[in-house]
Amino acid sequence: MSDTSVIPASLAVRNLFEDLLGREVTVSPGMPMERADLDKAVVAIFTERSQIAAVLGMDLSLAANAGAALGLLPAGAAEDAIDEKTLTPVLAENVAELCNVLTSLLNREGAPHVKLHQVVVPGQALPSDAAAHLLALGRRLDLVVEVARYGKGRFALSMAP
């Protein structure tokens, strides 16, 4: 991993969510995810030169709410997904697109290019190395993200050492 990578500021995360979703978003400090959270989370794996550069986790609540807001779906679609503990194909596709756009938070001028490698949704197997990165303490950002008129959830970004 390049030493020019930096953890994005919570303001940058908020601004990107707001710009993409077209609605007010608030962020506040959150708690890191735990192993028990991973089977219900959307996890995005970002790579740089075939090495893990960062791993992003969104709990099911944030993934469903952000996915519904991005697709201009009613809040009820997110609530149904949360109740059923799974994302519909449309919500999963929307969240994958959101993860792709979030890559912009990881790229810096003059640094090697970071790209989205894989998005793992609830029900899919999460690679053990990605799980270990997401759970590692150190270079990370943990937030509670609330999407106006939809709901809130946890956002965890862990950068490779």
Order of alpha helices (4+ residues) and beta strands (2+ residues): alpha-beta-beta-beta-alpha-alpha-alpha-beta-alpha-beta-beta
